[in-house]
């Protein structure tokens, strides 16, 4: 599987990119972002699939995300 240039740029900027792999929704993100998220989530209370879905949804709904992305540039 190859990411588009837009998807690749988004991942490089630290964003999570949703892709479809054989009909299954997946998220691509930098390893350090993934590692940090694993440290902050208590998997005993929420399965990883639910946690990642919640994180992805929160990033997509965050009105301050655009401002943060502009700040990072």
C-alpha positions in Angstrom: 0.0 0.0 0.0 1.2 3.4 -0.9 0.1 6.6 0.8 -0.8 9.7 -1.3 1.4 12.7 -1.0 -1.3 14.4 1.0 -1.5 11.5 3.4 2.3 11.2 3.7 2.6 15.0 4.5 -0.2 14.7 7.1 1.7 11.8 8.8 5.0 13.7 8.7 3.2 16.6 10.4 2.2 14.3 13.3 -1.4 13.8 12.2 -3.3 10.5 12.2 -4.4 9.4 8.8 -7.3 6.9 8.4 -6.8 4.3 5.6 -8.7 1.2 4.5 -6.7 -2.1 4.5 -8.7 -5.0 3.0 -12.0 -3.4 4.1 -10.7 -2.7 7.6 -10.3 0.9 8.8 -6.8 1.6 10.1 -4.9 4.6 11.3 -1.4 5.5 10.2 0.7 7.7 12.5 4.3 8.3 13.5 5.7 5.7 15.8 6.6 8.3 18.5 3.0 9.6 18.4 1.8 6.0 18.8 4.2 5.3 21.6 3.1 8.4 23.5 -0.5 7.5 23.1 0.2 4.0 24.5 1.7 5.6 27.6 -1.4 7.8 28.3 -4.1 5.1 27.8 -5.1 2.6 30.4 -5.9 -0.4 28.3 -7.3 -2.2 31.3 -10.3 0.2 31.1 -10.6 0.5 27.3 -9.6 -1.9 24.5 -7.0 -0.5 22.1 -9.5 -0.5 19.2 -11.9 1.7 21.1 -9.1 3.9 22.4 -7.7 4.6 19.0 -11.1 5.2 17.5 -11.8 7.7 20.3 -8.4 9.5 19.8 -9.0 9.7 16.0 -12.5 11.1 16.5 -11.2 13.6 19.1 -8.5 14.8 16.8 -11.0 15.2 13.9 -13.4 17.1 16.1 -11.0 19.4 17.9 -11.7 23.0 16.8 -8.2 24.0 18.0 -6.4 21.4 15.8 -6.1 23.7 12.8 -4.5 26.4 15.0 -2.2 23.8 16.5 -1.2 22.5 13.0 -0.5 26.1 11.9 1.6 26.7 15.0 3.7 23.5 14.3 4.5 24.9 10.8 
